[in-house]
Amino acid sequence: MRLRNKKWAQPWLEEHADLVINQQKATDLKGDWHSVFPVNQPIQIEIGTGKGQFIIGMAQKYPEINFIGMEIQEAAVAVAGRKADEFPEELPNLKFIYGDGAGVDTYFEQGEVSKIFLNFSDPWPKTRHESRRLTYKSFLEGYKAILPEGGELEFKTDNRGLFEYSLYSFNQFGISFVPDGISLNLHDDEEKMIDNVETEYEHKFSEQGFPIYKFVGKFN
């Protein structure tokens, strides 16, 4: 869902270019992302970070990992960045990219990212829009190009149709799910919920009683 434009977004982003990195600078950082973090440690990214609830929660929960949230909408990435900037705790292990997730291999080198998160992506339900789905084969090729061998992809959605399509797409591409890596109703699994970090949409839909589907797999 596209947010309304926010007049404060552009000047805020310009003033916080060290936290929310624009597309050109992100491209220049390819192979050198460790330089923007105070500690050189594994990098994990979320593509389509929205308002940032998930990536901020992950950065807080796992300080031993560096996180990058990618978002193409100016208003959304500004909201996420400001939320992180005003967070009660310092999050030195968190950055954002204001740019297009379609070309992740223009930002990162092979093996520079250890894990990718796709959370509640636009389902693009019409067949003619299949190539826009973030689990379409061309996107999977980009993810594979930046992950190490055996790198992980984690995918969550409330949309059953997109989930079924994505499982087929993953299988066709040769992505194997990890043991117990498929959930058809994540929030009914107490063990899996122990380490689960919610997104805004996940909280909203689960509160309304919708099942949350999850897949965790590895690129072979």
C-alpha atoms as an extended CHARMM CRD file, in Angstrom:
* protein
*
       220  EXT
         1         1  MET       CA              0.0000000000        0.0000000000        0.0000000000  PROA      1               0.0000000000
         2         2  ARG       CA              1.3720000000        3.3910000000       -1.0270000000  PROA      2               0.0000000000
         3         3  LEU       CA              1.5240000000        6.0610000000        1.6600000000  PROA      3               0.0000000000
         4         4  ARG       CA              0.4630000000        9.6330000000        1.0570000000  PROA      4               0.0000000000
         5         5  ASN       CA              3.2600000000       12.0520000000        0.3320000000  PROA      5               0.0000000000
         6         6  LYS       CA              4.7120000000       13.7570000000        3.3900000000  PROA      6               0.0000000000
         7         7  LYS       CA              6.0620000000       17.2750000000        2.9710000000  PROA      7               0.0000000000
         8         8  TRP       CA              8.6620000000       16.7410000000        5.6660000000  PROA      8               0.0000000000
         9         9  ALA       CA             10.0380000000       13.5350000000        4.1230000000  PROA      9               0.0000000000
        10        10  GLN       CA             12.4810000000       14.9010000000        1.5360000000  PROA      10              0.0000000000
        11        11  PRO       CA             14.2080000000       17.4670000000        3.7890000000  PROA      11              0.0000000000
        12        12  TRP       CA             14.3570000000       14.9160000000        6.6240000000  PROA      12              0.0000000000
        13        13  LEU       CA             15.9790000000       12.3590000000        4.3470000000  PROA      13              0.0000000000
        14        14  GLU       CA             18.5370000000       14.9080000000        3.1810000000  PROA      14              0.0000000000
        15        15  GLU       CA             19.4240000000       15.7130000000        6.7970000000  PROA      15              0.0000000000
        16        16  HSD       CA             19.7650000000       12.0230000000        7.7060000000  PROA      16              0.0000000000
        17        17  ALA       CA             21.6410000000       10.7220000000        4.6800000000  PROA      17              0.0000000000
        18        18  ASP       CA             23.9270000000        8.6950000000        6.9480000000  PROA      18              0.0000000000
        19        19  LEU       CA             20.9490000000        6.6480000000        8.1890000000  PROA      19              0.0000000000
        20        20  VAL       CA             18.8340000000        6.4990000000        5.0270000000  PROA      20              0.0000000000
        21        21  ILE       CA             21.2270000000        6.0350000000        2.1110000000  PROA      21              0.0000000000
        22        22  ASN       CA             20.0890000000        7.1270000000       -1.3250000000  PROA      22              0.0000000000
        23        23  GLN       CA             20.2250000000        4.9070000000       -4.3830000000  PROA      23              0.0000000000
        24        24  GLN       CA             23.3590000000        6.4480000000       -5.9040000000  PROA      24              0.0000000000
        25        25  LYS       CA             25.3990000000        6.1930000000       -2.7100000000  PROA      25              0.0000000000
        26        26  ALA       CA             24.0970000000        2.6690000000       -2.1190000000  PROA      26              0.0000000000
        27        27  THR       CA             25.3650000000        1.6710000000       -5.5460000000  PROA      27              0.0000000000
        28        28  ASP       CA             28.7750000000        3.1800000000       -4.7630000000  PROA      28              0.0000000000
        29        29  LEU       CA             28.9210000000        1.1670000000       -1.5200000000  PROA      29              0.0000000000
        30        30  LYS       CA             28.7490000000       -2.1800000000       -3.3160000000  PROA      30              0.0000000000
        31        31  GLY       CA             31.3560000000       -4.4270000000       -1.7310000000  PROA      31              0.0000000000
        32        32  ASP       CA             32.0730000000       -1.9290000000        1.0410000000  PROA      32              0.0000000000
        33        33  TRP       CA             28.9730000000       -1.9630000000        3.2450000000  PROA      33              0.0000000000
        34        34  HSD       CA             30.9900000000       -2.8480000000        6.3190000000  PROA      34              0.0000000000
        35        35  SER       CA             32.3100000000        0.7390000000        6.2230000000  PROA      35              0.0000000000
        36        36  VAL       CA             28.9330000000        2.2580000000        7.1870000000  PROA      36              0.0000000000
        37        37  PHE       CA             28.6250000000        0.2030000000       10.3710000000  PROA      37              0.0000000000
        38        38  PRO       CA             30.7720000000        0.5880000000       13.4990000000  PROA      38              0.0000000000
        39        39  VAL       CA             31.2520000000       -3.2050000000       13.7300000000  PROA      39              0.0000000000
        40        40  ASN       CA             32.0080000000       -5.5410000000       10.8260000000  PROA      40              0.0000000000
        41        41  GLN       CA             29.4740000000       -8.3400000000       11.2460000000  PROA      41              0.0000000000
        42        42  PRO       CA             26.9970000000      -10.2740000000        9.0540000000  PROA      42              0.0000000000
        43        43  ILE       CA             24.5280000000       -8.2060000000        7.0400000000  PROA      43              0.0000000000
        44        44  GLN       CA             20.8670000000       -9.1120000000        6.5910000000  PROA      44              0.0000000000
        45        45  ILE       CA             18.4100000000       -7.1130000000        4.4860000000  PROA      45              0.0000000000
        46        46  GLU       CA             14.6610000000       -6.6420000000        4.2850000000  PROA      46              0.0000000000
        47        47  ILE       CA             13.2920000000       -5.7910000000        0.8470000000  PROA      47              0.0000000000
        48        48  GLY       CA             10.2030000000       -3.6080000000        1.1160000000  PROA      48              0.0000000000
        49        49  THR       CA             10.6980000000       -2.4860000000        4.7020000000  PROA      49              0.0000000000
        50        50  GLY       CA              7.5920000000       -0.2750000000        4.8170000000  PROA      50              0.0000000000
        51        51  LYS       CA              7.3110000000        1.7420000000        8.0340000000  PROA      51              0.0000000000
        52        52  GLY       CA             10.1860000000       -0.2030000000        9.5760000000  PROA      52              0.0000000000
        53        53  GLN       CA              8.6290000000       -2.0860000000       12.4930000000  PROA      53              0.0000000000
        54        54  PHE       CA             10.2110000000       -5.4230000000       11.5460000000  PROA      54              0.0000000000
        55        55  ILE       CA             13.7330000000       -4.2420000000       10.7190000000  PROA      55              0.0000000000
        56        56  ILE       CA             13.8920000000       -2.0140000000       13.8090000000  PROA      56              0.0000000000
        57        57  GLY       CA             12.7420000000       -4.9270000000       15.9630000000  PROA      57              0.0000000000
        58        58  MET       CA             15.3650000000       -7.1860000000       14.4190000000  PROA      58              0.0000000000
        59        59  ALA       CA             18.1490000000       -4.6480000000       14.9440000000  PROA      59              0.0000000000
        60        60  GLN       CA             17.1650000000       -4.3400000000       18.5900000000  PROA      60              0.0000000000
        61        61  LYS       CA             16.8800000000       -8.1090000000       19.1200000000  PROA      61              0.0000000000
        62        62  TYR       CA             20.0990000000       -9.0710000000       17.3010000000  PROA      62              0.0000000000
        63        63  PRO       CA             22.8520000000       -6.4900000000       17.9250000000  PROA      63              0.0000000000
        64        64  GLU       CA             25.4100000000       -8.9960000000       16.5870000000  PROA      64              0.0000000000
        65        65  ILE       CA             23.9590000000       -8.5820000000       13.0750000000  PROA      65              0.0000000000
        66        66  ASN       CA             23.9140000000       -5.5110000000       10.8180000000  PROA      66              0.0000000000
        67        67  PHE       CA             20.5510000000       -4.8240000000        9.1820000000  PROA      67              0.0000000000
        68        68  ILE       CA             19.5360000000       -2.8520000000        6.1050000000  PROA      68              0.0000000000
        69        69  GLY       CA             15.9400000000       -2.0440000000        5.2280000000  PROA      69              0.0000000000
        70        70  MET       CA             15.2620000000       -1.3310000000        1.5450000000  PROA      70              0.0000000000
        71        71  GLU       CA             12.2430000000        0.7240000000        0.5100000000  PROA      71              0.0000000000
        72        72  ILE       CA             11.2320000000        2.3990000000       -2.7450000000  PROA      72              0.0000000000
        73        73  GLN       CA              8.5550000000        4.7210000000       -1.3230000000  PROA      73              0.0000000000
        74        74  GLU       CA              9.8880000000        8.0470000000       -0.0770000000  PROA      74              0.0000000000
        75        75  ALA       CA              7.1740000000        8.5270000000        2.5520000000  PROA      75              0.0000000000
        76        76  ALA       CA              7.5530000000        4.9830000000        3.9130000000  PROA      76              0.0000000000
        77        77  VAL       CA             11.3510000000        5.0430000000        4.1800000000  PROA      77              0.0000000000
        78        78  ALA       CA             11.2120000000        8.4690000000        5.8220000000  PROA      78              0.0000000000
        79        79  VAL       CA              8.7330000000        7.1870000000        8.4090000000  PROA      79              0.0000000000
        80        80  ALA       CA             10.8980000000        4.1170000000        9.0370000000  PROA      80              0.0000000000
        81        81  GLY       CA             14.0710000000        6.1790000000        9.2970000000  PROA      81              0.0000000000
        82        82  ARG       CA             12.5650000000        8.7030000000       11.6860000000  PROA      82              0.0000000000
        83        83  LYS       CA             11.1380000000        5.8930000000       13.8090000000  PROA      83              0.0000000000
        84        84  ALA       CA             14.6190000000        4.3370000000       14.0540000000  PROA      84              0.0000000000
        85        85  ASP       CA             16.2360000000        7.7170000000       14.7380000000  PROA      85              0.0000000000
        86        86  GLU       CA             13.8040000000        8.3970000000       17.5930000000  PROA      86              0.0000000000
        87        87  PHE       CA             13.9340000000        4.8570000000       18.9880000000  PROA      87              0.0000000000
        88        88  PRO       CA             14.6340000000        4.8130000000       22.7480000000  PROA      88              0.0000000000
        89        89  GLU       CA             17.7430000000        2.6800000000       22.2280000000  PROA      89              0.0000000000
        90        90  GLU       CA             20.6110000000        3.4380000000       19.8800000000  PROA      90              0.0000000000
        91        91  LEU       CA             20.6630000000        1.1320000000       16.8570000000  PROA      91              0.0000000000
        92        92  PRO       CA             24.1590000000        1.4150000000       15.3530000000  PROA      92              0.0000000000
        93        93  ASN       CA             23.5430000000       -1.8440000000       13.4530000000  PROA      93              0.0000000000
        94        94  LEU       CA             20.7150000000       -0.4350000000       11.3190000000  PROA      94              0.0000000000
        95        95  LYS       CA             20.6790000000        1.4500000000        8.0000000000  PROA      95              0.0000000000
        96        96  PHE       CA             18.1280000000        1.9900000000        5.2370000000  PROA      96              0.0000000000
        97        97  ILE       CA             18.3410000000        2.2280000000        1.4700000000  PROA      97              0.0000000000
        98        98  TYR       CA             15.9230000000        4.4970000000       -0.3590000000  PROA      98              0.0000000000
        99        99  GLY       CA             15.9750000000        2.6370000000       -3.6420000000  PROA      99              0.0000000000
       100       100  ASP       CA             14.5430000000       -0.0620000000       -5.8650000000  PROA      100             0.0000000000
       101       101  GLY       CA             14.7170000000       -3.6430000000       -4.5760000000  PROA      101             0.0000000000
       102       102  ALA       CA             14.5040000000       -5.0170000000       -8.1180000000  PROA      102             0.0000000000
       103       103  GLY       CA             18.2270000000       -4.5240000000       -8.6150000000  PROA      103             0.0000000000
       104       104  VAL       CA             19.7110000000       -5.7410000000       -5.3260000000  PROA      104             0.0000000000
       105       105  ASP       CA             22.7990000000       -6.9740000000       -7.1380000000  PROA      105             0.0000000000
       106       106  THR       CA             23.5940000000       -3.3580000000       -8.0680000000  PROA      106             0.0000000000
       107       107  TYR       CA             24.0370000000       -2.6200000000       -4.3450000000  PROA      107             0.0000000000
       108       108  PHE       CA             25.7000000000       -5.7700000000       -3.0040000000  PROA      108             0.0000000000
       109       109  GLU       CA             28.3940000000       -8.1940000000       -4.0850000000  PROA      109             0.0000000000
       110       110  GLN       CA             28.0860000000      -11.9800000000       -3.9850000000  PROA      110             0.0000000000
       111       111  GLY       CA             28.1260000000      -13.1100000000       -0.3640000000  PROA      111             0.0000000000
       112       112  GLU       CA             27.9290000000       -9.5860000000        1.0640000000  PROA      112             0.0000000000
       113       113  VAL       CA             24.4480000000      -10.3240000000        2.4370000000  PROA      113             0.0000000000
       114       114  SER       CA             23.8350000000      -13.4290000000        4.5480000000  PROA      114             0.0000000000
       115       115  LYS       CA             20.0220000000      -13.4250000000        4.6320000000  PROA      115             0.0000000000
       116       116  ILE       CA             17.0830000000      -11.7490000000        2.8820000000  PROA      116             0.0000000000
       117       117  PHE       CA             13.6410000000      -11.0480000000        4.3410000000  PROA      117             0.0000000000
       118       118  LEU       CA             10.5200000000      -10.5400000000        2.2350000000  PROA      118             0.0000000000
       119       119  ASN       CA              7.5840000000       -9.5020000000        4.3980000000  PROA      119             0.0000000000
       120       120  PHE       CA              4.0130000000       -8.9950000000        3.1780000000  PROA      120             0.0000000000
       121       121  SER       CA              5.0220000000       -8.0560000000       -0.3420000000  PROA      121             0.0000000000
       122       122  ASP       CA              2.4220000000       -6.7680000000       -2.8010000000  PROA      122             0.0000000000
       123       123  PRO       CA              0.7220000000       -9.9410000000       -4.1590000000  PROA      123             0.0000000000
       124       124  TRP       CA              0.1150000000       -8.5220000000       -7.6570000000  PROA      124             0.0000000000
       125       125  PRO       CA             -2.7360000000      -11.0300000000       -8.1220000000  PROA      125             0.0000000000
       126       126  LYS       CA             -3.3390000000      -10.4960000000      -11.8520000000  PROA      126             0.0000000000
       127       127  THR       CA             -1.4970000000      -12.9600000000      -14.0900000000  PROA      127             0.0000000000
       128       128  ARG       CA             -0.1680000000      -10.2040000000      -16.3350000000  PROA      128             0.0000000000
       129       129  HSD       CA              1.6140000000       -8.7150000000      -13.3040000000  PROA      129             0.0000000000
       130       130  GLU       CA              3.3730000000      -11.9600000000      -12.3410000000  PROA      130             0.0000000000
       131       131  SER       CA              6.8190000000      -10.5310000000      -13.1120000000  PROA      131             0.0000000000
       132       132  ARG       CA              6.3020000000       -7.8100000000      -10.4640000000  PROA      132             0.0000000000
       133       133  ARG       CA              5.9800000000      -10.2950000000       -7.6020000000  PROA      133             0.0000000000
       134       134  LEU       CA              9.0880000000      -10.2620000000       -5.4180000000  PROA      134             0.0000000000
       135       135  THR       CA              9.1940000000      -14.0630000000       -5.5700000000  PROA      135             0.0000000000
       136       136  TYR       CA              9.2390000000      -14.1490000000       -9.3890000000  PROA      136             0.0000000000
       137       137  LYS       CA             12.2590000000      -15.8520000000      -10.9600000000  PROA      137             0.0000000000
       138       138  SER       CA             13.9980000000      -12.6170000000      -12.0340000000  PROA      138             0.0000000000
       139       139  PHE       CA             13.9350000000      -11.3500000000       -8.4530000000  PROA      139             0.0000000000
       140       140  LEU       CA             15.1760000000      -14.7150000000       -7.1790000000  PROA      140             0.0000000000
       141       141  GLU       CA             18.1180000000      -14.4580000000       -9.5700000000  PROA      141             0.0000000000
       142       142  GLY       CA             19.0140000000      -11.1130000000       -7.9990000000  PROA      142             0.0000000000
       143       143  TYR       CA             18.8040000000      -12.5260000000       -4.4820000000  PROA      143             0.0000000000
       144       144  LYS       CA             21.0080000000      -15.4690000000       -5.4080000000  PROA      144             0.0000000000
       145       145  ALA       CA             23.5680000000      -13.0610000000       -6.8540000000  PROA      145             0.0000000000
       146       146  ILE       CA             24.1770000000      -11.3920000000       -3.4620000000  PROA      146             0.0000000000
       147       147  LEU       CA             23.8780000000      -14.3540000000       -1.0870000000  PROA      147             0.0000000000
       148       148  PRO       CA             26.5950000000      -16.8890000000       -0.2840000000  PROA      148             0.0000000000
       149       149  GLU       CA             26.0350000000      -20.5350000000       -1.1540000000  PROA      149             0.0000000000
       150       150  GLY       CA             23.3950000000      -21.7510000000        1.2620000000  PROA      150             0.0000000000
       151       151  GLY       CA             22.2290000000      -18.1960000000        1.9800000000  PROA      151             0.0000000000
       152       152  GLU       CA             18.7400000000      -17.9470000000        3.4320000000  PROA      152             0.0000000000
       153       153  LEU       CA             15.5200000000      -16.3440000000        2.2400000000  PROA      153             0.0000000000
       154       154  GLU       CA             12.6790000000      -15.7830000000        4.7130000000  PROA      154             0.0000000000
       155       155  PHE       CA              9.2350000000      -14.9470000000        3.3680000000  PROA      155             0.0000000000
       156       156  LYS       CA              6.0220000000      -14.0620000000        5.2350000000  PROA      156             0.0000000000
       157       157  THR       CA              2.5960000000      -13.1740000000        3.8680000000  PROA      157             0.0000000000
       158       158  ASP       CA             -1.0820000000      -13.2450000000        4.7160000000  PROA      158             0.0000000000
       159       159  ASN       CA             -1.9820000000      -13.9250000000        1.0780000000  PROA      159             0.0000000000
       160       160  ARG       CA             -2.6020000000      -17.6300000000        0.4210000000  PROA      160             0.0000000000
       161       161  GLY       CA             -2.4580000000      -17.2230000000       -3.3510000000  PROA      161             0.0000000000
       162       162  LEU       CA              0.9100000000      -15.4780000000       -3.2340000000  PROA      162             0.0000000000
       163       163  PHE       CA              2.2210000000      -18.0670000000       -0.7890000000  PROA      163             0.0000000000
       164       164  GLU       CA              1.2480000000      -20.9740000000       -3.0460000000  PROA      164             0.0000000000
       165       165  TYR       CA              2.6950000000      -19.2190000000       -6.0880000000  PROA      165             0.0000000000
       166       166  SER       CA              5.9180000000      -18.4900000000       -4.1970000000  PROA      166             0.0000000000
       167       167  LEU       CA              6.3640000000      -22.0900000000       -3.0470000000  PROA      167             0.0000000000
       168       168  TYR       CA              6.1220000000      -23.1780000000       -6.6740000000  PROA      168             0.0000000000
       169       169  SER       CA              8.5160000000      -20.4310000000       -7.7790000000  PROA      169             0.0000000000
       170       170  PHE       CA             11.0290000000      -21.3710000000       -5.0540000000  PROA      170             0.0000000000
       171       171  ASN       CA             10.8580000000      -25.0330000000       -6.0200000000  PROA      171             0.0000000000
       172       172  GLN       CA             11.3410000000      -24.2920000000       -9.7230000000  PROA      172             0.0000000000
       173       173  PHE       CA             14.3560000000      -22.1460000000       -8.9030000000  PROA      173             0.0000000000
       174       174  GLY       CA             15.9620000000      -24.8440000000       -6.7590000000  PROA      174             0.0000000000
       175       175  ILE       CA             15.4710000000      -23.2220000000       -3.3630000000  PROA      175             0.0000000000
       176       176  SER       CA             15.0840000000      -25.8430000000       -0.6530000000  PROA      176             0.0000000000
       177       177  PHE       CA             13.1660000000      -25.1990000000        2.5340000000  PROA      177             0.0000000000
       178       178  VAL       CA             14.9810000000      -25.7000000000        5.8110000000  PROA      178             0.0000000000
       179       179  PRO       CA             13.6510000000      -28.3800000000        8.2050000000  PROA      179             0.0000000000
       180       180  ASP       CA             10.2990000000      -27.2150000000        9.5590000000  PROA      180             0.0000000000
       181       181  GLY       CA             10.6530000000      -24.1470000000        7.3200000000  PROA      181             0.0000000000
       182       182  ILE       CA              7.0370000000      -23.9000000000        6.1650000000  PROA      182             0.0000000000
       183       183  SER       CA              4.2440000000      -22.5450000000        8.3630000000  PROA      183             0.0000000000
       184       184  LEU       CA              0.6060000000      -22.3930000000        7.2970000000  PROA      184             0.0000000000
       185       185  ASN       CA             -0.4740000000      -20.5890000000       10.4520000000  PROA      185             0.0000000000
       186       186  LEU       CA              2.5990000000      -19.1150000000       12.0970000000  PROA      186             0.0000000000
       187       187  HSD       CA              0.8560000000      -17.5230000000       15.0530000000  PROA      187             0.0000000000
       188       188  ASP       CA             -0.5990000000      -20.8490000000       16.1520000000  PROA      188             0.0000000000
       189       189  ASP       CA              2.8980000000      -22.2710000000       16.6200000000  PROA      189             0.0000000000
       190       190  GLU       CA              4.0700000000      -21.2020000000       20.0760000000  PROA      190             0.0000000000
       191       191  GLU       CA              7.6220000000      -22.4400000000       19.5300000000  PROA      191             0.0000000000
       192       192  LYS       CA              8.0940000000      -20.4760000000       16.3010000000  PROA      192             0.0000000000
       193       193  MET       CA              6.5340000000      -17.3750000000       17.8170000000  PROA      193             0.0000000000
       194       194  ILE       CA              9.2330000000      -17.1860000000       20.5150000000  PROA      194             0.0000000000
       195       195  ASP       CA             11.6910000000      -15.5290000000       18.1240000000  PROA      195             0.0000000000
       196       196  ASN       CA              9.1630000000      -14.0070000000       15.7270000000  PROA      196             0.0000000000
       197       197  VAL       CA              9.3970000000      -10.2700000000       15.0710000000  PROA      197             0.0000000000
       198       198  GLU       CA              6.1820000000       -8.8540000000       13.6620000000  PROA      198             0.0000000000
       199       199  THR       CA              5.6610000000       -6.3790000000       10.8520000000  PROA      199             0.0000000000
       200       200  GLU       CA              2.8850000000       -3.7770000000       10.9230000000  PROA      200             0.0000000000
       201       201  TYR       CA              0.7770000000       -5.8190000000        8.4880000000  PROA      201             0.0000000000
       202       202  GLU       CA              1.4320000000       -9.0500000000       10.3490000000  PROA      202             0.0000000000
       203       203  HSD       CA              0.1470000000       -7.5870000000       13.6000000000  PROA      203             0.0000000000
       204       204  LYS       CA             -2.9120000000       -6.1310000000       11.8820000000  PROA      204             0.0000000000
       205       205  PHE       CA             -3.9020000000       -9.2860000000        9.9990000000  PROA      205             0.0000000000
       206       206  SER       CA             -3.1770000000      -11.7200000000       12.8170000000  PROA      206             0.0000000000
       207       207  GLU       CA             -5.2890000000       -9.5950000000       15.1760000000  PROA      207             0.0000000000
       208       208  GLN       CA             -8.1220000000       -9.9730000000       12.6690000000  PROA      208             0.0000000000
       209       209  GLY       CA             -7.7260000000      -13.7470000000       12.7240000000  PROA      209             0.0000000000
       210       210  PHE       CA             -6.0580000000      -14.2390000000        9.3480000000  PROA      210             0.0000000000
       211       211  PRO       CA             -3.4160000000      -16.9990000000        9.1490000000  PROA      211             0.0000000000
       212       212  ILE       CA              0.1760000000      -15.8890000000        8.5620000000  PROA      212             0.0000000000
       213       213  TYR       CA              2.1830000000      -18.0200000000        6.1230000000  PROA      213             0.0000000000
       214       214  LYS       CA              5.9530000000      -18.3290000000        6.4010000000  PROA      214             0.0000000000
       215       215  PHE       CA              8.7110000000      -19.9360000000        4.3780000000  PROA      215             0.0000000000
       216       216  VAL       CA             12.4210000000      -20.2200000000        5.1910000000  PROA      216             0.0000000000
       217       217  GLY       CA             14.6630000000      -21.6900000000        2.5120000000  PROA      217             0.0000000000
       218       218  LYS       CA             18.2170000000      -21.8630000000        1.2360000000  PROA      218             0.0000000000
       219       219  PHE       CA             19.7360000000      -21.1750000000       -2.1600000000  PROA      219             0.0000000000
       220       220  ASN       CA             21.6540000000      -24.2450000000       -3.2680000000  PROA      220             0.0000000000
